[in-house]
C-alpha cells in the first residue's frame, strides 16, 4: 500500500524532510506500508546514498568554502594543537563535506559507526579494531599511544600511496583526519 506524506513518521527521514515536500514525495516512491502498517523502504537506503555521493555537491550556502576558510585560519595559527571540529546532526552532510574537501586536502577518513548501525556510510574497515584497542586501555597515556600508532600508520600509508587514493591534484598542504 503506497504511503502519503502524512504517513511518513518523523523518524523515517527526520522532521527536516517533512518540511520539504518535493524531497519527501521523492522518497515516498521508495516507501510502502507492510501488512502490520509499519513504514518500510523498498529500495535499500545505502543504494540511494551511494548514488548521492557521485553527483555534484549542491548547497545553498557556501559550506565547503567556509570549512576551507576555517581550516586555513587554524593551519596558519600559532596554536600548539590546532584543529577544527565539525559538529552537525545526522544527515546534514559531514561525510559528504569531507569527500568534497578531499578535492583540496589529503583526507584520511575513519568512521567508528557501530557494526549494527543503519547509518551511512558503514564503519571503515579498521576503525572497529582501533576502537576496541582504545576501549581496553587503562590509562589516557595508553589511549594516546594506541591512537598515535594508528594515526602514524595511516599518514605514512597515505603519503606512500597518495597518488592512488587521491588522483586530484592537492591544493592544500594540511592533512585532514576525519573521525566520525
Rosetta constraint file for C-alpha pairs under 8 A:
AtomPair CA 1 CA 32 HARMONIC 5.79 0.50
AtomPair CA 1 CA 33 HARMONIC 5.67 0.50
AtomPair CA 1 CA 34 HARMONIC 7.50 0.50
AtomPair CA 2 CA 28 HARMONIC 7.78 0.50
AtomPair CA 2 CA 29 HARMONIC 7.99 0.50
AtomPair CA 2 CA 31 HARMONIC 7.02 0.50
AtomPair CA 2 CA 32 HARMONIC 4.96 0.50
AtomPair CA 2 CA 33 HARMONIC 6.70 0.50
AtomPair CA 3 CA 7 HARMONIC 5.80 0.50
AtomPair CA 3 CA 8 HARMONIC 7.14 0.50
AtomPair CA 3 CA 28 HARMONIC 6.28 0.50
AtomPair CA 3 CA 31 HARMONIC 6.62 0.50
AtomPair CA 3 CA 32 HARMONIC 5.50 0.50
AtomPair CA 3 CA 33 HARMONIC 6.69 0.50
AtomPair CA 4 CA 8 HARMONIC 6.94 0.50
AtomPair CA 4 CA 28 HARMONIC 7.08 0.50
AtomPair CA 5 CA 18 HARMONIC 7.52 0.50
AtomPair CA 5 CA 21 HARMONIC 7.98 0.50
AtomPair CA 5 CA 24 HARMONIC 6.80 0.50
AtomPair CA 5 CA 25 HARMONIC 6.86 0.50
AtomPair CA 5 CA 28 HARMONIC 7.41 0.50
AtomPair CA 7 CA 39 HARMONIC 7.99 0.50
AtomPair CA 8 CA 12 HARMONIC 6.34 0.50
AtomPair CA 8 CA 39 HARMONIC 7.21 0.50
AtomPair CA 9 CA 13 HARMONIC 7.80 0.50
AtomPair CA 9 CA 14 HARMONIC 7.76 0.50
AtomPair CA 10 CA 14 HARMONIC 4.60 0.50
AtomPair CA 10 CA 15 HARMONIC 4.86 0.50
AtomPair CA 10 CA 18 HARMONIC 7.36 0.50
AtomPair CA 11 CA 15 HARMONIC 7.43 0.50
AtomPair CA 12 CA 39 HARMONIC 7.74 0.50
AtomPair CA 13 CA 17 HARMONIC 6.25 0.50
AtomPair CA 14 CA 18 HARMONIC 7.06 0.50
AtomPair CA 15 CA 19 HARMONIC 6.77 0.50
AtomPair CA 16 CA 20 HARMONIC 7.02 0.50
AtomPair CA 17 CA 21 HARMONIC 7.32 0.50
AtomPair CA 17 CA 23 HARMONIC 6.38 0.50
AtomPair CA 17 CA 24 HARMONIC 5.78 0.50
AtomPair CA 18 CA 24 HARMONIC 6.06 0.50
AtomPair CA 20 CA 24 HARMONIC 6.37 0.50
AtomPair CA 21 CA 25 HARMONIC 6.06 0.50
AtomPair CA 22 CA 26 HARMONIC 6.21 0.50
AtomPair CA 23 CA 27 HARMONIC 6.37 0.50
AtomPair CA 24 CA 28 HARMONIC 6.19 0.50
AtomPair CA 25 CA 29 HARMONIC 6.81 0.50
AtomPair CA 26 CA 30 HARMONIC 7.71 0.50
AtomPair CA 27 CA 31 HARMONIC 6.74 0.50
AtomPair CA 28 CA 32 HARMONIC 7.45 0.50
AtomPair CA 30 CA 41 HARMONIC 5.69 0.50
AtomPair CA 30 CA 42 HARMONIC 5.02 0.50
AtomPair CA 30 CA 43 HARMONIC 5.66 0.50
AtomPair CA 31 CA 39 HARMONIC 6.94 0.50
AtomPair CA 31 CA 40 HARMONIC 5.57 0.50
AtomPair CA 31 CA 41 HARMONIC 4.38 0.50
AtomPair CA 31 CA 42 HARMONIC 5.33 0.50
AtomPair CA 31 CA 43 HARMONIC 7.70 0.50
AtomPair CA 32 CA 39 HARMONIC 5.87 0.50
AtomPair CA 32 CA 40 HARMONIC 5.43 0.50
AtomPair CA 32 CA 41 HARMONIC 6.46 0.50
AtomPair CA 32 CA 42 HARMONIC 6.82 0.50
AtomPair CA 33 CA 37 HARMONIC 5.10 0.50
AtomPair CA 33 CA 38 HARMONIC 5.20 0.50
AtomPair CA 33 CA 39 HARMONIC 4.67 0.50
AtomPair CA 33 CA 40 HARMONIC 5.88 0.50
AtomPair CA 34 CA 38 HARMONIC 5.51 0.50
AtomPair CA 34 CA 39 HARMONIC 6.70 0.50
AtomPair CA 34 CA 40 HARMONIC 6.83 0.50
AtomPair CA 41 CA 45 HARMONIC 7.42 0.50
AtomPair CA 43 CA 47 HARMONIC 7.34 0.50
AtomPair CA 43 CA 48 HARMONIC 7.67 0.50
AtomPair CA 44 CA 48 HARMONIC 7.05 0.50
AtomPair CA 45 CA 49 HARMONIC 6.29 0.50
AtomPair CA 46 CA 50 HARMONIC 5.87 0.50
AtomPair CA 46 CA 120 HARMONIC 6.81 0.50
AtomPair CA 46 CA 121 HARMONIC 7.70 0.50
AtomPair CA 47 CA 51 HARMONIC 6.38 0.50
AtomPair CA 48 CA 52 HARMONIC 6.25 0.50
AtomPair CA 49 CA 53 HARMONIC 6.26 0.50
AtomPair CA 49 CA 120 HARMONIC 7.62 0.50
AtomPair CA 50 CA 54 HARMONIC 6.97 0.50
AtomPair CA 51 CA 55 HARMONIC 7.02 0.50
AtomPair CA 53 CA 96 HARMONIC 6.79 0.50
AtomPair CA 57 CA 96 HARMONIC 7.94 0.50
AtomPair CA 57 CA 100 HARMONIC 7.45 0.50
AtomPair CA 59 CA 63 HARMONIC 7.02 0.50
AtomPair CA 62 CA 66 HARMONIC 6.27 0.50
AtomPair CA 63 CA 67 HARMONIC 6.30 0.50
AtomPair CA 64 CA 68 HARMONIC 6.09 0.50
AtomPair CA 64 CA 97 HARMONIC 6.51 0.50
AtomPair CA 64 CA 100 HARMONIC 7.20 0.50
AtomPair CA 64 CA 101 HARMONIC 6.95 0.50
AtomPair CA 65 CA 69 HARMONIC 6.08 0.50
AtomPair CA 66 CA 70 HARMONIC 6.15 0.50
AtomPair CA 67 CA 71 HARMONIC 6.05 0.50
AtomPair CA 68 CA 72 HARMONIC 6.09 0.50
AtomPair CA 68 CA 101 HARMONIC 7.57 0.50
AtomPair CA 69 CA 73 HARMONIC 6.29 0.50
AtomPair CA 70 CA 74 HARMONIC 6.44 0.50
AtomPair CA 70 CA 84 HARMONIC 7.54 0.50
AtomPair CA 71 CA 75 HARMONIC 5.97 0.50
AtomPair CA 71 CA 83 HARMONIC 7.87 0.50
AtomPair CA 71 CA 84 HARMONIC 6.79 0.50
AtomPair CA 72 CA 76 HARMONIC 6.23 0.50
AtomPair CA 73 CA 77 HARMONIC 6.28 0.50
AtomPair CA 74 CA 79 HARMONIC 7.99 0.50
AtomPair CA 74 CA 82 HARMONIC 5.72 0.50
AtomPair CA 74 CA 83 HARMONIC 6.60 0.50
AtomPair CA 74 CA 84 HARMONIC 7.44 0.50
AtomPair CA 75 CA 82 HARMONIC 6.98 0.50
AtomPair CA 75 CA 174 HARMONIC 7.21 0.50
AtomPair CA 77 CA 82 HARMONIC 7.14 0.50
AtomPair CA 86 CA 94 HARMONIC 7.36 0.50
AtomPair CA 88 CA 92 HARMONIC 6.69 0.50
AtomPair CA 88 CA 94 HARMONIC 7.05 0.50
AtomPair CA 93 CA 97 HARMONIC 5.84 0.50
AtomPair CA 94 CA 98 HARMONIC 6.40 0.50
AtomPair CA 95 CA 99 HARMONIC 6.45 0.50
AtomPair CA 96 CA 100 HARMONIC 6.34 0.50
AtomPair CA 97 CA 101 HARMONIC 6.08 0.50
AtomPair CA 98 CA 102 HARMONIC 6.10 0.50
AtomPair CA 98 CA 107 HARMONIC 7.40 0.50
AtomPair CA 98 CA 109 HARMONIC 7.94 0.50
AtomPair CA 98 CA 178 HARMONIC 7.27 0.50
AtomPair CA 99 CA 103 HARMONIC 7.26 0.50
AtomPair CA 100 CA 104 HARMONIC 7.65 0.50
AtomPair CA 101 CA 105 HARMONIC 5.91 0.50
AtomPair CA 101 CA 107 HARMONIC 7.60 0.50
AtomPair CA 102 CA 106 HARMONIC 5.67 0.50
AtomPair CA 102 CA 107 HARMONIC 5.43 0.50
AtomPair CA 102 CA 166 HARMONIC 7.64 0.50
AtomPair CA 103 CA 166 HARMONIC 7.92 0.50
AtomPair CA 103 CA 168 HARMONIC 6.13 0.50
AtomPair CA 103 CA 169 HARMONIC 7.56 0.50
AtomPair CA 103 CA 170 HARMONIC 6.68 0.50
AtomPair CA 103 CA 171 HARMONIC 7.91 0.50
AtomPair CA 104 CA 169 HARMONIC 7.71 0.50
AtomPair CA 104 CA 170 HARMONIC 5.28 0.50
AtomPair CA 104 CA 171 HARMONIC 5.01 0.50
AtomPair CA 104 CA 172 HARMONIC 5.80 0.50
AtomPair CA 105 CA 170 HARMONIC 5.65 0.50
AtomPair CA 105 CA 171 HARMONIC 6.42 0.50
AtomPair CA 105 CA 172 HARMONIC 5.18 0.50
AtomPair CA 105 CA 173 HARMONIC 6.70 0.50
AtomPair CA 105 CA 174 HARMONIC 6.44 0.50
AtomPair CA 105 CA 175 HARMONIC 6.18 0.50
AtomPair CA 105 CA 176 HARMONIC 6.74 0.50
AtomPair CA 106 CA 162 HARMONIC 7.89 0.50
AtomPair CA 106 CA 166 HARMONIC 7.43 0.50
AtomPair CA 106 CA 170 HARMONIC 6.71 0.50
AtomPair CA 106 CA 172 HARMONIC 7.82 0.50
AtomPair CA 106 CA 173 HARMONIC 7.69 0.50
AtomPair CA 106 CA 174 HARMONIC 7.07 0.50
AtomPair CA 106 CA 175 HARMONIC 4.98 0.50
AtomPair CA 106 CA 176 HARMONIC 6.17 0.50
AtomPair CA 107 CA 175 HARMONIC 5.82 0.50
AtomPair CA 107 CA 176 HARMONIC 4.63 0.50
AtomPair CA 107 CA 177 HARMONIC 5.79 0.50
AtomPair CA 107 CA 178 HARMONIC 6.99 0.50
AtomPair CA 108 CA 154 HARMONIC 7.32 0.50
AtomPair CA 108 CA 155 HARMONIC 7.58 0.50
AtomPair CA 108 CA 158 HARMONIC 7.52 0.50
AtomPair CA 108 CA 175 HARMONIC 7.45 0.50
AtomPair CA 108 CA 176 HARMONIC 6.15 0.50
AtomPair CA 108 CA 177 HARMONIC 4.72 0.50
AtomPair CA 108 CA 178 HARMONIC 6.09 0.50
AtomPair CA 109 CA 177 HARMONIC 5.87 0.50
AtomPair CA 109 CA 178 HARMONIC 4.66 0.50
AtomPair CA 109 CA 179 HARMONIC 6.22 0.50
AtomPair CA 110 CA 123 HARMONIC 7.46 0.50
AtomPair CA 110 CA 124 HARMONIC 5.77 0.50
AtomPair CA 110 CA 127 HARMONIC 6.20 0.50
AtomPair CA 110 CA 177 HARMONIC 7.62 0.50
AtomPair CA 110 CA 178 HARMONIC 5.96 0.50
AtomPair CA 110 CA 179 HARMONIC 4.88 0.50
AtomPair CA 110 CA 180 HARMONIC 6.24 0.50
AtomPair CA 111 CA 121 HARMONIC 7.68 0.50
AtomPair CA 111 CA 122 HARMONIC 7.20 0.50
AtomPair CA 111 CA 123 HARMONIC 4.74 0.50
AtomPair CA 111 CA 124 HARMONIC 5.23 0.50
AtomPair CA 111 CA 127 HARMONIC 6.40 0.50
AtomPair CA 111 CA 179 HARMONIC 5.77 0.50
AtomPair CA 111 CA 180 HARMONIC 4.54 0.50
AtomPair CA 112 CA 123 HARMONIC 5.31 0.50
AtomPair CA 112 CA 124 HARMONIC 6.94 0.50
AtomPair CA 112 CA 127 HARMONIC 5.50 0.50
AtomPair CA 112 CA 128 HARMONIC 6.19 0.50
AtomPair CA 112 CA 131 HARMONIC 7.24 0.50
AtomPair CA 112 CA 179 HARMONIC 7.28 0.50
AtomPair CA 112 CA 180 HARMONIC 5.80 0.50
AtomPair CA 113 CA 117 HARMONIC 6.51 0.50
AtomPair CA 113 CA 119 HARMONIC 7.43 0.50
AtomPair CA 113 CA 122 HARMONIC 6.52 0.50
AtomPair CA 113 CA 123 HARMONIC 4.84 0.50
AtomPair CA 113 CA 180 HARMONIC 7.15 0.50
AtomPair CA 114 CA 123 HARMONIC 6.76 0.50
AtomPair CA 114 CA 128 HARMONIC 7.87 0.50
AtomPair CA 115 CA 122 HARMONIC 7.39 0.50
AtomPair CA 115 CA 123 HARMONIC 6.67 0.50
AtomPair CA 117 CA 122 HARMONIC 7.80 0.50
AtomPair CA 118 CA 122 HARMONIC 7.89 0.50
AtomPair CA 123 CA 127 HARMONIC 6.70 0.50
AtomPair CA 123 CA 128 HARMONIC 7.35 0.50
AtomPair CA 124 CA 128 HARMONIC 7.65 0.50
AtomPair CA 126 CA 130 HARMONIC 6.36 0.50
AtomPair CA 127 CA 131 HARMONIC 6.02 0.50
AtomPair CA 128 CA 132 HARMONIC 6.06 0.50
AtomPair CA 129 CA 133 HARMONIC 6.24 0.50
AtomPair CA 130 CA 134 HARMONIC 6.22 0.50
AtomPair CA 130 CA 146 HARMONIC 7.85 0.50
AtomPair CA 130 CA 147 HARMONIC 7.66 0.50
AtomPair CA 130 CA 150 HARMONIC 7.43 0.50
AtomPair CA 131 CA 135 HARMONIC 6.15 0.50
AtomPair CA 132 CA 136 HARMONIC 6.45 0.50
AtomPair CA 133 CA 137 HARMONIC 6.77 0.50
AtomPair CA 133 CA 146 HARMONIC 7.23 0.50
AtomPair CA 134 CA 142 HARMONIC 7.93 0.50
AtomPair CA 134 CA 143 HARMONIC 5.41 0.50
AtomPair CA 134 CA 146 HARMONIC 6.63 0.50
AtomPair CA 134 CA 147 HARMONIC 7.48 0.50
AtomPair CA 137 CA 142 HARMONIC 5.71 0.50
AtomPair CA 137 CA 143 HARMONIC 5.73 0.50
AtomPair CA 138 CA 142 HARMONIC 6.95 0.50
AtomPair CA 138 CA 143 HARMONIC 7.85 0.50
AtomPair CA 139 CA 143 HARMONIC 6.48 0.50
AtomPair CA 140 CA 144 HARMONIC 6.14 0.50
AtomPair CA 141 CA 145 HARMONIC 6.16 0.50
AtomPair CA 142 CA 146 HARMONIC 6.13 0.50
AtomPair CA 143 CA 147 HARMONIC 6.12 0.50
AtomPair CA 144 CA 148 HARMONIC 5.85 0.50
AtomPair CA 145 CA 149 HARMONIC 6.09 0.50
AtomPair CA 146 CA 150 HARMONIC 6.29 0.50
AtomPair CA 147 CA 151 HARMONIC 5.99 0.50
AtomPair CA 148 CA 152 HARMONIC 5.87 0.50
AtomPair CA 149 CA 153 HARMONIC 6.20 0.50
AtomPair CA 150 CA 154 HARMONIC 6.19 0.50
AtomPair CA 151 CA 155 HARMONIC 6.10 0.50
AtomPair CA 152 CA 156 HARMONIC 6.04 0.50
AtomPair CA 153 CA 157 HARMONIC 6.00 0.50
AtomPair CA 154 CA 158 HARMONIC 5.93 0.50
AtomPair CA 155 CA 159 HARMONIC 6.02 0.50
AtomPair CA 156 CA 160 HARMONIC 6.10 0.50
AtomPair CA 157 CA 161 HARMONIC 6.17 0.50
AtomPair CA 158 CA 162 HARMONIC 5.23 0.50
AtomPair CA 158 CA 165 HARMONIC 7.47 0.50
AtomPair CA 161 CA 165 HARMONIC 6.39 0.50
AtomPair CA 162 CA 166 HARMONIC 5.68 0.50
AtomPair CA 162 CA 167 HARMONIC 7.64 0.50
AtomPair CA 163 CA 167 HARMONIC 5.50 0.50
